Amino acid sequence: MINYSSGLLWYICILSICILSTILVNMITPTISEPEIIAWGSFNYCQSLALRYGVLRRPLGMFFDSNGFDAEKNDIHIVVKCGEWVVGCLILTDYRVGFKMRQVAVLDDWQGKGVGKKMVAYAEKIAIDCGKTMMVLHARQSAIPFYLSLNYHIEGDEFEEVGLPHYSMYKLMGR
Ligand SMILES: CC(C)(COP(=O)(O)OP(=O)(O)OC[C@H]1O[C@@H](n2cnc3c(N)ncnc32)[C@H](O)[C@@H]1OP(=O)(O)O)[C@@H](O)C(=O)NCCC(=O)NCCS
């Protein structure tokens, strides 16, 4: 019962933030910030959860799911903001000699304007600063041209994740 209530509270909070942020992002002057690292659990982190839900899960008919947020505590959370509102986000998870890039998402209205490219470049700089030699990711088929344009390579065959065709991709850092 307690878990159900707190899950519902999360859902209502995130949904409210999602609606509010969309309205406000459309009202203010569209100037985007440089990518930055935000803290897990911060207000910007909550905004990024709303963004991830709206861009990555809702179109697939998936529910908002707060399971797994605790496991992200030690990840690096990168966002790009317009004013105080998150318009793009990306997560880096420690993965052997590299990082795994996950949950890459840009608000619909901001796609195709260089936000994703900025975030990935910033993530790669962090990887190099951390002494990582490789970036790996699972790319949706629809996002393959984006990663190819940033010099990522496909490895192996197509596989399915969240009901969509995906490919493993990688890029060696510092090359
Ligand atoms: C994929 C995504 C993160 C890309 O971010 P974006 O901000 O829209 O991309 P950018 O504007 O930074 O594009 C960077 C480059 O990739 C190219 N590109 C991006 N999407 C492309 C596409 N679908 N087809 C061809 N090229 C594409 C751009 O032309 C640009 O090339 P340029 O630098 O030569 O001009 C974003 O569109 C998104 O959130 N999509 C929906 C969610 C998703 O698929 N996430 C990835 C899960 S693996």
The ligand as a Tripos MOL2 file, in Angstrom:
@<TRIPOS>MOLECULE
LIG
   48    50     1     0     0
SMALL
NO_CHARGES

@<TRIPOS>ATOM
      1 C1         18.0970   10.7550  -31.5330 C.3       1 LIG1
      2 C2         18.1770   12.1090  -30.8430 C.3       1 LIG1
      3 C3         18.7520   11.9340  -29.4380 C.3       1 LIG1
      4 C4         19.1120   13.0180  -31.6710 C.3       1 LIG1
      5 O1         19.2040   14.2840  -31.0480 O.3       1 LIG1
      6 P1         18.9590   15.6100  -31.9210 P.3       1 LIG1
      7 O2         19.1810   16.7790  -31.0440 O.co2     1 LIG1
      8 O3         17.6350   15.5060  -32.5760 O.co2     1 LIG1
      9 O4         20.1060   15.4840  -33.0380 O.3       1 LIG1
     10 P2         21.0640   16.6510  -33.5590 P.3       1 LIG1
     11 O5         20.2200   17.7980  -34.0080 O.co2     1 LIG1
     12 O6         22.0910   16.9570  -32.5340 O.co2     1 LIG1
     13 O7         21.7340   15.9460  -34.8200 O.3       1 LIG1
     14 C5         23.1090   15.6750  -34.8760 C.3       1 LIG1
     15 C6         23.4340   15.1230  -36.2380 C.3       1 LIG1
     16 O8         22.7510   13.8880  -36.4250 O.3       1 LIG1
     17 C7         21.9540   13.9490  -37.6130 C.3       1 LIG1
     18 N1         20.7010   13.2760  -37.3620 N.ar      1 LIG1
     19 C8         19.9600   13.3030  -36.2380 C.ar      1 LIG1
     20 N2         18.8710   12.5390  -36.3710 N.ar      1 LIG1
     21 C9         18.9310   12.0280  -37.6310 C.ar      1 LIG1
     22 C10        18.0960   11.1580  -38.3860 C.ar      1 LIG1
     23 N3         16.9840   10.6380  -37.8540 N.pl3     1 LIG1
     24 N4         18.4830   10.8500  -39.6500 N.ar      1 LIG1
     25 C11        19.5920   11.3610  -40.1870 C.ar      1 LIG1
     26 N5         20.4410   12.1910  -39.5160 N.ar      1 LIG1
     27 C12        20.0950   12.5050  -38.2580 C.ar      1 LIG1
     28 C13        21.7050   15.4330  -37.8380 C.3       1 LIG1
     29 O9         21.4720   15.7100  -39.2040 O.3       1 LIG1
     30 C14        22.9920   16.0550  -37.3560 C.3       1 LIG1
     31 O10        23.9870   15.9980  -38.3690 O.3       1 LIG1
     32 P3         24.9000   17.3120  -38.6790 P.3       1 LIG1
     33 O11        25.6850   17.5570  -37.4290 O.co2     1 LIG1
     34 O12        25.7190   16.8790  -39.8280 O.co2     1 LIG1
     35 O13        23.9350   18.4040  -38.9710 O.co2     1 LIG1
     36 C15        16.7810   12.8010  -30.7600 C.3       1 LIG1
     37 O14        16.3160   13.0440  -32.0540 O.3       1 LIG1
     38 C16        15.7550   12.0220  -29.9610 C.2       1 LIG1
     39 O15        15.6110   12.2220  -28.7540 O.2       1 LIG1
     40 N6         15.0070   11.1130  -30.6500 N.am      1 LIG1
     41 C17        13.9600   10.3520  -30.0060 C.3       1 LIG1
     42 C18        14.4870    9.4290  -28.9090 C.3       1 LIG1
     43 C19        15.5820    8.5140  -29.3960 C.2       1 LIG1
     44 O16        15.4690    7.8680  -30.4390 O.2       1 LIG1
     45 N7         16.6490    8.4330  -28.5710 N.am      1 LIG1
     46 C20        17.7840    7.5680  -28.8690 C.3       1 LIG1
     47 C21        17.5590    6.2480  -28.2760 C.3       1 LIG1
     48 S1         18.8780    5.1650  -28.7150 S.3       1 LIG1
@<TRIPOS>BOND
     1     1     2 1
     2     2     3 1
     3     2     4 1
     4     2    36 1
     5     4     5 1
     6     5     6 1
     7     6     7 2
     8     6     8 1
     9     6     9 1
    10     9    10 1
    11    10    11 2
    12    10    12 1
    13    10    13 1
    14    13    14 1
    15    14    15 1
    16    15    16 1
    17    15    30 1
    18    16    17 1
    19    17    18 1
    20    17    28 1
    21    18    19 ar
    22    18    27 ar
    23    19    20 ar
    24    20    21 ar
    25    21    22 ar
    26    21    27 ar
    27    22    23 1
    28    22    24 ar
    29    24    25 ar
    30    25    26 ar
    31    26    27 ar
    32    28    29 1
    33    28    30 1
    34    30    31 1
    35    31    32 1
    36    32    33 2
    37    32    34 1
    38    32    35 1
    39    36    37 1
    40    36    38 1
    41    38    39 2
    42    38    40 1
    43    40    41 1
    44    41    42 1
    45    42    43 1
    46    43    44 2
    47    43    45 1
    48    45    46 1
    49    46    47 1
    50    47    48 1
@<TRIPOS>SUBSTRUCTURE
     1 LIG1         1 GROUP 0 **** ****
